Amino acid sequence: MAKIIFEFDLETELNEVRDFVDGDKWKIALWELDQAFRGTTKYEKSILNHTKATDLEIELAEKYRELIREILEKQNLTL
């Protein structure tokens, strides 16, 4: 079985350690944001008050979902 060992100096790289440890939390948070926008585009549900979304909300949700994917693609990441 292959192993990868990551080593950090806690005194000087504490922020890097936190980023490394919390990576999955960031992915889940971004996925939840994307799903909220998906609810607007697919079900026409407003993120703000769970009523029917306006045409502008739907258009913006589509654009934000595209933007999320563009940013992830530039970083070679996927949800």
Secondary structure as UniProt FT lines:
FT   TURN            10..12
FT   HELIX           14..21
FT   HELIX           23..43
FT   TURN            47..49
FT   HELIX           55..74
FT   TURN            75..76
//
